[in-house]
Amino acid sequence: MPHSRSKIEGTLDEERRLFYVAITRASAKFDAQLRLGRKKYGQLLPCHPSPFLKELPDELVEDAAPCQPARRRLDGKGLFSAIP
């Protein structure tokens, strides 16, 4: 968030409102995760954190340790061949 078209269409305030609604609907804790990249039309594109995160009060934000990359899935043959 915000959507890339929101600056062009002038709906940045609406995107900010939706972000606020999303985090205030969390009952106890809100976790946000950042992907390093995503594929679009077969090309890997970098991802950037939402600028709205910078608007949150520092005392309410806790940075977590970076997650480990997901392990690659083995195909069925590789999975069963690993069983002793």
MOPE-V328084 format. One record per residue. N is the residue number from 1. RES is the residue in one small letter. PHI is phi in degrees with one decimal (999 if undefined). Layout:
n->N res->RES phi->PHI
n->N res->RES phi->PHI
This chain:
n->1 res->m phi->999
n->2 res->p phi->-82.6
n->3 res->h phi->-65.4
n->4 res->s phi->-60.2
n->5 res->r phi->-82.5
n->6 res->s phi->-64.4
n->7 res->k phi->-68.1
n->8 res->i phi->-68.5
n->9 res->e phi->-83.9
n->10 res->g phi->73.9
n->11 res->t phi->-109.6
n->12 res->l phi->-61.9
n->13 res->d phi->-64.3
n->14 res->e phi->-67.4
n->15 res->e phi->-62.8
n->16 res->r phi->-63.4
n->17 res->r phi->-62.5
n->18 res->l phi->-63.7
n->19 res->f phi->-62.1
n->20 res->y phi->-60.6
n->21 res->v phi->-61.1
n->22 res->a phi->-61.2
n->23 res->i phi->-76.9
n->24 res->t phi->-81.6
n->25 res->r phi->-80.0
n->26 res->a phi->-65.1
n->27 res->s phi->-74.1
n->28 res->a phi->-132.1
n->29 res->k phi->-148.6
n->30 res->f phi->-118.5
n->31 res->d phi->-109.5
n->32 res->a phi->-119.0
n->33 res->q phi->-120.6
n->34 res->l phi->-113.5
n->35 res->r phi->-87.2
n->36 res->l phi->-76.6
n->37 res->g phi->-164.7
n->38 res->r phi->-145.8
n->39 res->k phi->-96.7
n->40 res->k phi->-136.2
n->41 res->y phi->54.9
n->42 res->g phi->80.3
n->43 res->q phi->-109.0
n->44 res->l phi->-80.2
n->45 res->l phi->-114.5
n->46 res->p phi->-72.5
n->47 res->c phi->-110.4
n->48 res->h phi->-125.0
n->49 res->p phi->-65.2
n->50 res->s phi->-65.0
n->51 res->p phi->-66.0
n->52 res->f phi->-67.1
n->53 res->l phi->-63.1
n->54 res->k phi->-70.0
n->55 res->e phi->-85.0
n->56 res->l phi->-76.4
n->57 res->p phi->-62.2
n->58 res->d phi->-56.5
n->59 res->e phi->-70.0
n->60 res->l phi->-100.9
n->61 res->v phi->-109.7
n->62 res->e phi->-127.0
n->63 res->d phi->-81.6
n->64 res->a phi->-92.7
n->65 res->a phi->-65.9
n->66 res->p phi->-60.4
n->67 res->c phi->-76.8
n->68 res->q phi->-79.5
n->69 res->p phi->-62.4
n->70 res->a phi->-63.7
n->71 res->r phi->-75.0
n->72 res->r phi->-71.1
n->73 res->r phi->-76.6
n->74 res->l phi->-86.5
n->75 res->d phi->-70.7
n->76 res->g phi->-54.3
n->77 res->k phi->-64.6
n->78 res->g phi->-64.0
n->79 res->l phi->-67.0
n->80 res->f phi->-74.9
n->81 res->s phi->-72.9
n->82 res->a phi->-81.0
n->83 res->i phi->-80.2
n->84 res->p phi->-71.2
